Amino acid sequence: MGRERAHLAASRAALRAMRQDVEALDISDVTGNWVNAKILAGEIEVRIKALADLAGTPLFFGRLDYLHAPGVVAAEGAGGESFYIGRRHVHDAGGDPMVIDWRAPVSQPFYRASRVEPMDVRLRRRFGYTGGDLTAYEDEHLTDPAEADRSSKLLQSEIERPRVGPMRDIVATIQPEQDEIVRAGVGGTVCVQGAPGTGKTAVGLHRVAYLLYAHRERLARTGTLVIGPNASFLQYIEQVLPALGELQVKQATVDDLVAHVPVRGTDTAATARLKGDARMAEVLRRAVRSGISMPTEPVVVVRGSRRWRVPAYELEEIVREMADRDIRYGAAREALPQRIAHAVLVQMERSGEAPDDRVQDAVARNAAVKAAVKACWPPVDPAKTVLRLLSDPEFLASCADGLLSEQEQQVLLWAKPARGLASAKWSAADAVLVDEANDLVQRTGSLGHVVLDEAQDLSPMQYRAVGRRCSTGSATILGDLAQGTTPWATGSWAEALSHLGKPDARVEELTRGFRVPREVIAYASRLLPSIAPGLAPATSVRESPGALYVRPTAEDALDAAVVAACRESLGHEGSIGLIAADPRVPALAAALDAAGLPYLSPGEETSAAARLTLVPASLAKGLEYDYVVMDDPAAIVAAEPDERTGLRRLYVCLTRAVSGLTVLHCAPLPAALAAAG
């Protein structure tokens, strides 16, 4: 133990020295101008932050001792050496590694080596920490036949450790099936169907970190983005990548991506479902291109004493060709003047002139050419187009002919049409339509890699919005069909991936739960036949059983029983989540205030002094708490538009607990949940 603690102290000192070396860099004489100096200074600042030694975060969590067997790819170049595996690379003053980044090839056997396939590893050592102090270690001799197979107590302890604060990384506990997804190549898209507690969110974030390590130059140029379901969820996960040294990954919700118009209105579930239907893409395409018309008059360009005439039939050929190519509306409109100008230049050349590019540009800017383009290919404002579509019955009917029924068109139309953009009460679904129209006019920029979490909740049009952001890149899609809690939730990953534009994505399924206790997951899985009959129930590998209590109570005593259960849960170590149907939250907040129990809102960081969070059921997805108190499951189901969506919401809420779940109810439990397991 003394040797390991000494190596930890030396590694921390080496990391401080690495940071000090960067801080001491003098760039005053190495940049040619102030722009380069600013860019370089920014890069140095990011590097300094990445080299921070985070308090309480172990610098390394494992050690690999390799054999010297020749020809083993995983150990190539290892030569029987020992390597300490940690969150980032650390080297000494001579450049020799003291800690190896967990993403390096030589680190991979830490996650995948086994007795069946030891990958040239003689010994795998796991370290246990209390705070930032190394307090224990555990060895596995993978090539020793005399050593019996046994599960790692340190690994189990780390998985089950009570937690407060934001989500943490899982680099010390990544399992082989998770590691396979994390290290999948950057060229392909991976879809992860993950049951509760299987770590799919963490896998997606660690995949980003791995790809940035393996393909940093490429992704630094094209960018990476993590998309989550809401701001509370993004706050919960925002510290994971910085803890792994990755500081430049952007985060957003789908609503953030499509924020072209201010959202001030709401839709009924039926209206939102229809606006999210994939057929709306063709309706919008027709709307954007509805103003295109064939020329009926020639264009006459006057240059000096000469007049050049492009006949109407030739103009029509040009316009038809542009329309048939189906390129972006705006790009075609920009190209059209040049195509007309080219027709003029052909005439000039036939008459013996020798015009160059400057002449063509001048002709393209000619007033007659510009007037012809405006007449046959008028400018389009995406927001105004969507506004007209939702306000003008005749325009909608012409664009939706053969696609939407008359009844569906009536569902789409605003009851009270807005007078203009400023007064329009746009809904979240309307903003997605505007984004689609915007892309039809001008191509949306693509990133190198996008992670989409809780993907099962997106509509086809939302999938298209995300897909545009990674059309030339790859994606990691994370979700659970059983946790789809929108009326338009996807029915299959094949359908979702098709709308996303990634039909060839590899679909992986994670069913081994690591955080949710087996009693809790078994109880929640009673709902699966009703909400997702095709999915296999998750299994829990937890050795500690966890706690599950289901307590009926009188309606007038429910609030008091909930407060008492919260007090009881606060007697344990870790975070506590009180989850309730959204309409019940004000009453429970008042009951907690009256009882003198302070509480947080979702997204606010828990701490040792503030461990109780009051969570509306609509915001519970993706969050986890050591102990969960659930208020009246029937109310959670009743708060949703339909029973299936309500049962799915209940399934999400039931699976947020890591150590214990207490369910309190005054109304009868939903039949699917009350049924014998």
N, C-alpha and C positions, 0 to 999 in steps of 0.2 A: 504493500500500500504506500509506503514511503517513497518508493521509486515513481509511482504513478502520480502522487501529489507533487513531487519535484518536477515531473515533466509538465504538469498542468501549470505550475508557477512559472516555469521557463517559457512555456508557450504563450502565456499571457504577457510576459515581459517582451517576447519577440513581437507579438501583435502590437503592443504599444510602440515599439521601435519602428515597425513598419508604418504606423500612422504618423509618427513624428517625422520620419523621412519624407513622407508626402507633404506634411505641413511645412517643412523647411524648404521645399522646392522654390527656387527663384526663377520666375518666367519672364522677368522684365526685359531680357535681351534675346529671347528665343522666338518672339512673335513679330511678324512683319507689320501688323496694324492692330488697331484697337479691337476690331471685330474678332480676329483670331485670338487676341488676348482674353476677351470676354468668354469665348467658347472654351478655351483651355482652362481658364479659371473655374468655369462651371464644372468641367470634367474633374478637376482636382477636388472641388468641394464634394462632389458625389463620391469620389474615391475615399475621401476622409471619413464621410458618414458611413460608408460601407465597412470601414475598418474599425468601427466602434466596438468595444468590448462590452456587451450588454450585461448589466448587473443581473445576477441570478440565472443567467443562461449558460449552461455548460459549454465550454469551448470545444471539447470533444466528448463523445459518448460511447465510443467503442475502439477496439484495437483488433487488427488482423495480423496473425503471425503466419506467414506463408511457408510452405515447403519449397524445395528447389527442384521439383519434378519438371523436366524439360518439356516443351511443346504444349503447355497448357495456356490457352489464350488469355484467360482471366488473370493469370499471374505473370504474364510476359513482362520481363524486365524486373520482376520483384526480387528474384534471387534469394529467397529465404528470409527476406527482411520483415520487420514489423512496421506497421503503419497505424497511426492513430487517426480515427475517422471523426470528422467534426463538421460544423456548419459552414466553415470557410477554410481556405488554404492559409497556413501560417508557415513562414520559413525563418530560419535563423540568419545571422549576419552574413554567413557564407552562402546563403541561398539554398541550403539543404532543408527539405520539408520537415516540419515538426508536427503539423496537422494536415491531413489530406482532406480536400473538399469532398463531401458525401456524394457529389455528382461525378467525380472522376471515375474512369473505368476500373482503376485498382480498388475502388471502394465498393463496387457492385456486389462482390461475394458476401459483404457484411449482411446484405439483405436476402440473398438468394442461396447461399451455400447451405448444404444439408448433409446429413450422413450418407444419403443415397448419392448425392453429387456434391462433394466437398469443395470443388473448384480450386484444388491445390491449397486449401486453407488448413493449417494444422490446428490453430486455436483461434476461436472468436471470443473476445472478452467484451462484456457489457459493463458499463460503469453506472453506479447509482449516486445521485447527488441530493443533498439537502441544502436548499438555497443554491449558492454557487460553490459549495464545498463538496469535494469528492469524499464519499463516505462508505462506498461499497463497490465490489466488483464481482462478476460471475463469469466463469469460464465454460466453454464448450470445446472439447477436444474432438473435432469432427472426424478424425482418422483413427481414433483409438477404439477398437472393437470392445474393449473391456468397459468402456463408459456407457451407461444405460441412457436411453432416450429420456429426456425430461423437459418439461416446459420451463421457460425462463421466468423466475419469480420477479426479477428486476423489470423485465419487459411487461409483465402483467401489472406490476405496481405502477409503472409509468402510465400505462393505458388507463388505469382506474383512478389515478391520483385526482383528488378534488381540485377544482379549478375556479379561480375568480379572475376577472379581467377579460380581455379580448381572447379570441381563439389563438392557440399556439401552434407552432409547426409540429410535425410528427416525424422529423428526420431520424429520431432514435428508435422509432417503433414501426417504420414502414414494413409491411408484410410482402412476401414474394409476389403475390398476385397484384398488389398495389404497385410494387416497383416495376413490374412489366409494363404497366400503363404509364407510369411516370417517365420511363426511358424510351417510350415509343418515338419514332423518328418525327422530325418536323414536317416532312413532306405529306403526311396523311392526317386525316381527321379521325379522332377517336370519340366514340359515344359511350359513356359509362352509365349503365342502368344500375343504380346502387340503392339497396334497401337502407332504412334508417340505421345509423351507427356504423356503416361500413367504411366511412371515411372518404366518400367520393369528393366532397368539397376540398378536403386537404390534399387528396390525390391530384385534383385539378390545379391547385396552387403550386404544389411541388413540381408538377409537370412544367409549368411556366418557368420556375426557377431552373429546372434541368435544361430546358430548351435555350434559355438565355446563357447558360454555361457552355452548352455544346455548339450553339450557333449565334454567339453574341453579336458579331459584326452584322450578320444578316438581319437579325431582329432589332438591333439598335437602329438600323436604317429604316425598317418598315414599321416598327412599333408593335406593342402588345397591349391587350386590353382584357380586363376581367369584368364580366357583366353579371350583376346580382339582381335579386328580385326587388329589393328595396334598400333605402339608405341605412336602415338599422342593421341589416345583414352586412352591408359593405363596411360599416363601422366595426362590426364584430370581427371581420376577417382582415382588416387593414394592416395589422401588425405582423402577419405571417411572413410575407415576402421581405419586408425590411429586416426581420430577424435572420433571414437567409442571405442578407447582403444585397437584395434586389430592391432598388429604390425608385425606379423609373417606370414601373408598370402602372398604367392608368386603370381607374375603376369607374364604373358607371352603371346605371340602371338602363333598361330599354327606353324608359321615358326620357332619360337624359339624352340618349342618342337621337331621338326624334323631336327634340324641343325646338321646332321651327316656329311654332305658334304657342301663345300662352294658353294653358289648360285651365279653364274656369267652369266647365260644364261636366255633366255625367250622363251616361247612357244607361238604359235598362239592359239587363243581361241579354235579351233577345237582340237588341240593336247592336250592342257591342260584339256579339257573336257574328252577326251578319257583316259588320264592318271589318271584322278580322278574317272573313272568308276569303279563300284564295281567288275566287272569281272577281273580287274587287280589283285585282291587278289588271285584268283585261278591261274592266270598266274604266279604270283610270287611264290606261293606255289610249283607249278610244277618246276619252275626254281631252287629253293633252293634244292629240293629233286631229281633233275635230275641226280646227281652223284651217287646215291645209286645203288649198283649192288650186285647181289647174288654171294656168294663165290663159286669158282670152285675147290679150293684146300683145303686140311685139314690144321689145325694148329697143329704144333708139339712143345710142350713146354718141354724143357730139364731142369730138376732140379736134380743136383747131378748126380747119375748114372742112374736115371730113365728118361724115355721119355713118355710123355703123349700126346695122339693123339685125337684131336676132329675132327671127319670126316666132310667133306664138307656139307653133307645133314643136319647134326645137326647145323652147323653154319648157313645154309640157314634158318632153322626153327627159329633160334634166330633173325636173321636180319629181316625176314618177320614179326615176331611178333612185333618187335620194329617199323617197318614201318606201320603196320596195326593199332597200337595204336595211331598214329598221334600226338604224343607228340612233343614238341619243338625239332627241329633238333639238336641243341647243347646239350640239356639234354639227348637225345637218344645217341648221340655220346659219352657222358661222361659215360653213363650207360653200353654201349656195352662191353667194356673191362671187366667190373665186371661180366656181364652175361657169357662171354666166360670163365673167370676164375672160375666161379661157376661150369660150366660143367667139368672143370679139377678137381676141388675139389670133385665132386661126384665120379669120377673115383678113386681118392686117397682114399676116404672113403671105396669104395667097395674093395679095395686091402688091407684094414686093417689099413691104416694110420688115424691119427686124426688131420687134419689140422685146423688151426684157422683163424681168420680174417686177421692176419698179412700175412699168407701164401697166402690168396686170393688176398690181395693187391699186394703182390710181383708178383704173376702170372699175374695180370692185367697190371703190368708194364713191363712184359716180352717183348723182342723185337719182337718175333714172333706174339704175340697177338696184339701189337701196329701196326705192318705192316699189319695184316689182317684187322684191323679196318680202317686204312687209305685207304686200297684198296676198301673196300665195303661201307664205310661211310666217304668219304673224308671231310676235313674241308671246310667250306664255309665262304667267306667274303661277307657280304651283299652288300656293295657298288660295288664290282667287279661283283657280280651276276647281279645287275641292269645294270651296264655298258655293260656287255656282251649281255644282253637282248635287249638293245637299239641300239647295234652296229652290232650284228650278225644276219642276216636274217634267217639263218637256225635254230639257237637256238631259236629265237623268234617264228618261225613257229612251232617248236616241242612243245613249251610250251603253245602256244595260239591255238593249233589245236582244232576246235570245239567251241571255245570261241570268237575269233576275226576273222573277214573276212580278206582276203588278202589285201583289200584296207585299212582297219583299221591298219593292221600291217605296211603298208607303211607309214601311218601317224605317227606311233610311232617311227620308225627308224630315227636315227640322219642322216642328209644329209651328214655330214662329221664325221665319227666315230672318237672318241678320241683315242689317242695312249695308254693312261693309266689314272689312277685316277687323277694324278696331272694336266693333261691338259684338263680334261673333263669340259665342260661348263654346269654344272648342272642347271636346272631350279627349281623353287619352287615346281612344281609338281613332279619332279624327286626325290627331297629330301623326299617327302611323300612316294614314292615307296621304297626308301632306308629304311625308318623307318618301313614300313611293312615287308620288308625282314629281317630287324634286329630283329623284334619281332618273326618272324618265326624261327629264329635261337636261340634267347634267350629271354625269357619272359620279357616284359616291366613292371616295377614296377607300382603298383596301389596306388593311393592316397585315402584318406578317403572321400573327397568331391571336386568336380570340378564345377566351374561356367563357362559356355560357353556363351558369349554374341555375338550378331549379328550372331547367329548360322545358319540363313537361307542361308548364303553365302558359306557354306562349301560344298565340293564335298563328295561323298560317301567315298572315301579313306581318306579324312581329318577327317570325322566323325569317321572312324575306328581308326585313330591315337589318337583322343581325347578319344574315348571309352576305349582304352587300358589303359589310365591313370586313369580310375575310374572303372575298370572291377570288383573289389571287393568292391567298395565304391558306393556313390550316386552322383547325379549331379543335377544342376539347369541349364536348357537350356532356353536361352532368345533369342527372335527374333521376326521378323515380316515378313511374307511371301511376303508382298507387297514391302518390302525394299530389296529384293534379287537382288544384282547388279553384280553378276558374271554369265557368260553364263551357269555355272553348278549349279546355285542356286536351292535349293530343291523345289520340287513341293508340298510336304505335310509333316506335322510333323510326320505322321505315318512312312513314308519312311525314314526320317532322323533318327528317334529314332531306327528304325530297324538296320540301318547301325552303329549307335552308340552302339548297344548292349543293349539298354534299351527299348525294345518294349512295356513293360508294364507301362511305365511312365505315370503319370497323366498330362493331357494337360489342362491348365487354360488359359482363354482369358481375357485380360484387354482391354476394349474399351472406358473407361471414361478418357478423356484427362484432365490433370490438368495444364499443362504449355503452350500448344499451343493454341492461341486464336481461337475462334470458326470460325471467318471469314477465317483465314488462313487454318485451317484444312478442312473446307468445300471446299475451293478453290483447295487444293491439292487432296481432295477425288474425284474430277472430273476424276482423272487418274485411280481410282480403277477398274472400269469395264474393262479397257484395260490391267492392270497389275496383278490383283488378283481378278477375278470376284466372287470368293466364299467368300470373306471377307466382313464383315459388316463394314461400315464406322465408324470411331471413332467419338465420341461425346465429346464436350468440356463443362466442368462445370464452365468455367471462367465467372465471372460476368462482368468483364471489357471487352469490345468488342475487343480491339486490333486494329491495323491499317493494311490495305492492300491497296497498290497502284500498279497498273499495268500501265506502261508508255511506249508507243512506242517512238522511236527516230530514227533519221537518222544514217546510218552506220558510217559516218565520225564524228558523234557527240557522239557516244556511250561512248567512254572513258571519255569524259568530263562530260557526264550525270552521269556516275557511280561515278566519284570523287565528284560531287556536291551532290549526294544522300548520300555518306559517310559523307560528312561535315554536312549535315542535320541531319543524324542519331546521329552523335557525339554531337549534341545539346541536346540529351536526356541522362538520366542517364543509366548506365549499359554498357554491352559489345556489340560490333558490329562485325558482320561477313560479309565480302564480299566474296560471293561464286561464283565461275566461273568454266567453263570447263577447264580442265587441260591445253590445248593448249593456252588458253587465259591468263593464269596467268602471263607470262613474260611481256606482253603488259600492263596489269593493274598495275603490280608492277612498271613499268617505269612511268606510268601516276601518280601514287600516289607519287613517288619520285619527279617528276617534280612539283607536286602541294604542296610539303612540308608536306605531311601527313605521319607520321610514322606508321608502321604497323608491326604486329607480324606474325609468321608462326604457323600453328597448332601445339599444344603441348607446345608452349611457354606461360607462365602464364600471363594472363591479369592483369592489375593493374589500379588504378585510373589515372595514367599518360599514360598508353598505353592500349587503349581499342579496337582498331581496329585490326582484324585478317584477312589476305588474305588467303582464304581457297580453295584449289583445290577441285573440286566436288568429286574426288575419296577419299578424306580424311574427308568428312563432316559427315559421318555416326557416330552417337552416341554423336556428339557435339551439343551444343545449345548456342544461343546468344540472348540477349534481342532484338536486332534489326538486321535484315538480309537485305542486299542489294544483289539481285541476278542479275548477268550479263547474258543476252541472253539465255533463256531456250533452244532454238533450238540448240545452240552450245553444251550444256550439253548433249542433246540426241544424237547429231551427233558424239560425241567423244567416244561413246560406240560401241561394236561390232555389236549390232543389236538394232532394235527399242524398243523391250520390255525391254531389259536391260537399254537402255537409258531413257525410261519413268520411270522406277523404280528408276534410279539414280536421276532423276528430282524430283520424289516424296520425296525422302530422303532430298534433298536440300531445297525443299519448306517447310518442316516441322521442320526446325532448329530454327525458330523464336519464341520468347516468348512474345514479346510485339508488334512488328511491322515487316512487310515484304514489301519491295519495289522491284518490278520486272521491270527491264529495258530490252527492246528488240528492235533490229533493224530488225531481220528476223521475219517472221510470227510465232506466237505461235504454238506449236504442236496442232493438231486438237483436241485431247482429252482434252487438257487444255483450248482451246479457246471456246469449246462447252458451251452452257448455263448450269449453275449449276442447 
